[in-house]
Amino acid sequence: MANIMDSFLSAGFLFIVIRVGVPLLYASMSAYVASIAGIPNIAVEGIMIFGALFGVYFSAITGSAWLGLLGVIMIGVIMALVMAFFTMKMNANPIMIGIALNLFATDFSVWLLMLWTGTKGTTATLPSKVLPTVDIPVIKDIPVIGEIISGHYFLTYVCVALAVFIYVLVYKTPFGLRMKACGLDEHAAESVGIKVNKVRLIAIIFSAILAALGGAYLSMGYMSIFSSNMTASRGWTGIAANAVGGGNFLIVVLTTVVFSFAQGIVNRLALTALPSELVNIIPYVCVMLAMIFLSIKNMQKEKSK
């Protein structure tokens, strides 16, 4: 037990937390960007599945991980346009559309696996490529800090850059104010000349690209293959983190960090003699506690009115 506790205080553990936390952060940022503009993106999980699958497939047929990544972005845009068509053009319920896309992605990905590989399990037979890891000059040679920060996959540093970009976009630019206005009251936004549908379309496209990149991280970095249901509810975890954040991006990120630590603990405890069924529920218990906390906070707000 002492060895386990020591491992939680090591640089290696923090490295693992970052590694497992990146897809969760992509998912929570995806949910945040869409929701702040007034269109909840419940399809984060399904888009991540497609991003993971098509990243492997496009990299295999092109022989290039970078072209595979470009294909992932295209898939994200296509999924966003589908959502935008039904929610903004056909006035369909965005929650129902999101659920439908999740179910479609889960089953359609299995059918594509059968079509491309002849199996329902993995894409192990496809000659897919992986994105490189990045060793940061100078920092990689710093004790402890270098072990934690350097040597991660390319999409890890892209994720950090995008998180900074989202914060600046939402809180420091006129477009961010328009996004928040559309989310708060679309009619009031229209009355001051904001093109609500245009702003929401941009937001949903950006949201879908973020989710697709999160999926690509799983299959082109974290692992080198796609496997059925490899997202393992990370998209839903991101949606939960966004719900806890309540429109505050910093709280969304902080909640995601907490969920990432829980997943990192799972990875460490998986090497022990503890029952795997007990260990694997730790992240979901954290999500459940976070949602209970959110419910209590909302109840207190209602009572104070």
N, C-alpha and C positions, 0 to 999 in steps of 0.2 A: 504493500500500500504506500509506503514511504517513497518507493521508486516512482510510483504513478504520480504522486503529488509533486515530486521534483520535476517530472517531465512536463507538468502543466506550467512550470515557471521557466522553462527553457526557451531559447530562441527558436528551436525547431518547432515547438508547439505554436508559437506566434506565426511562424511561416505557414504552418498547416491551416491556421485560422484564416489567414489571408487567402490561401489557395481555395478553401471550401467556401469562403465568404463572397468571392467575386461573382459567381452566378446568382447568388441571393441579392447582391447589390444591383446587378443588371435588372433583375426582376422587380425589385422595389422601385428603382428609378423609372422603369417602364410604366408601372402602375401609377406612380406619382405624376409623371408628365401628362398622362391622359386625364387623370382625375382632376387635376388643377384647372384644366381647360373645360371641364364639365362633361366629359365622356368617360365613364369608368371602363377601363380595359380589363375585363374578366378573362380575356383570351390569352393572358400572358403565358400560362402553362402550355397551351397548344402551339403558340408561336415559337416558344423555346424548343418544343419537340421538332417542329419543322426546321428550325435553324440548325439544330444538331444533326438531323438526318441529311438535309440538303447540303450542309457544309461538307460532310464526308463524301456525298455523291459527286458534287461538283469538283471537289479537289481530286477525286479519283479519275473522273473522265477527262479533266484538263491537265492532270499531272502537276498542278500548282496549288499550294495551300492559299496563296493570295487570291487567285481566281475563285477558289472555293469560298473564301471570305466575301468576295464581291457578290457571289451567288447568294450567300446568306442574306446580305443587305437587300438584294432584289426580292427575295422571298418575304422579308419583313415588309417591304413596300407593298407587295401584292396583297398580303394579309391585311395591311392597313387600309388599302383601297376597298377591299371587300367589306370590312367593318364600316368604313365611312359611307359606302353606298347604301347599306341597309339601315344604318342609324341616322344618317343625315338626309339621304335622298328618299328612302322609303319610310322614314320615321318609325323604324322598328325599335323595340326595347333593347338597349345596348347590353343589358345583363343577359337576356335570352340569346342574343347574337353571340356573345362571348362564350356562353356555355355550349352553344351549338358548334362553334369553331373548336373548342377544346375536345369535344367528343369526336368531331370529324378528324382532327389531327391525330388523336390517339389511335383510331381504327385505320385511317388511311395510311399512316406510317407503317403499320404492320403489313398492309397489303403491298405497299411499295417495297418493303423488305423481301417479301415473298417473290415479287416480280424481279428484283435486282439480284438477289442472292440465293433464292430458293429456300430460305429458312425464315422463321419468324423471330429469331433471336437477335443476331447481331449482323453487322456489315463486315465481319472479319475477313471475308473473301475479297472485298474490294480494296484495291491498292490506294487507299486514301492517304493524304498527307497531313502533317501536323504543323501548326504555327510554332515559330521558334521561341525559346526562352531568351530573356534579355539580362545580361550581366551589366550592371550600371558601373561605368568607369569611376574609379576612386572610391565610391561608396562600397563596392564589393569587397574592398580590402580593409574596411573598418570592422573591428571585432564586434560581434553581436549585432550591431545595426546592419552591417552588410549581409549577415546570415538571414536576417528577417526581411529586408527590403529588396535585395538583389536576387536575381536568378529566377524570377517568376515568368510566367508565360506572357507573350506580347499583349494579349487581350486584358491582362491584369492592369497594365499601365494605361491602356486605352480606357479602361473602366474608371480609374482614378481621374484621368483627364476629363472624361465626360461628366463625372460627378461635380468637378469644379466648374465646368461649363454650364451645367444645369443651374447651379447655385447663382452664378453670375447672370445667366439668362433670366431667371425668374425674379431675382431680387434687385438687379441693377440695370435692367434695360426696359425700354417702353414696351417691347413685345411681351416681356414677362408680365407686365401690368395688364396688358390686354388678355393674356391667358387667364390670369386670376379673375379679371372682370367677367369673362365668358363663363367661368366656373361658378361665380357667385350669383350672377343674374344676367342671362343672355339678352333679355329685353332691354334692361338698362344699358348694357354694352352696345346694343344696336342703336339706341337712342342718341349715343354720343359719336356715332359714325364708325364703330368697330365692326369689321366684317367677321361675324362670329363663325360662320361655316369655314371660312378660309383659315382662321386661327386654329380652329378645332381640327381641320384636316392636317395642318402642319404638325400639330401636337400628336395626333394619333399615328402619323407616319413615323415621327421621331420615337414614340413609345414602342411601336412594333419593331423598329430597327434595334432598339435597346434589348428587347426580349429575344430577338433572333440572335444577336451577338452573345447573349447569355447562353443560348443553346449551343452556339458554335464553340464557346469556351469549353463546354463539357466534352464535346466529341473531337475537337481539334487541338486540345491542350491538356485538360484534366485527364482525358482518355484519348486514345487514338482511333476509336471505333464508335459507332452508334449502336446502342442496345435498346431493346424495347423498354419504354417507360423509364429511360435513363434520367429524366428530369426529376423524378421522385418527389413531386409536389413542391419543387423549389419555386415555381411560378405562384402557387397559392401562398407560400410563405412570404414572398415579396408583396403580394396583395395585402396580407395581414400586416406587414410592417408599414405599408403606406396607410392603412386604416388607423393604426396606432398613432402615426405621425400627425394625422388630422390636418394636413395641408402645410405643415412645417417641415421643410426638407431636412433640416439638421436632426430633428427627432426621428424622421424616417431612416436616415443613415445610422443614427445611434441604435435604433431598434434592430436594424439589420446586423449591426456589429454584435449585439447580444445574441441574436440567432446564429451568427457565424461562430461565436465562441461555443455555443451549445453543440453545433455540428462538429467542431474541432474536438470537443470532449468525446463525442461518439467515436471519432476516428482513433483517438488514443485508447479508449476503453475497449475497442474492438479487438485489441491485441492481448487483452486479459482473459481470465477464465470466467468473467461475468457472462450471464446468458445474453446472447445477441438480441433476443426479442426485447429484453429490458433496456439494453443500451440504446437501441435504435429509436425508442420512443422519446428520448430526451428532447430533441428539437421540437417535436410536436407538443410536448408538455409545455415548453416555453411559449410556443405560439398560442396555446390554449390559455395560459396565464395572462399573456399580453391582451388577448381579446376580452378576458374577464375584466382586466384593469380598464380597458377601453369602455366596456359596458357600464362599469361603476362610475367612471368619470362622466359619461353621458347622462346617467341617471341623476348625478349630483347637479349637472347643469340644468336639467329639466326642473328639478326641485327648487333651484335658486331663482327661476324666472317668476 
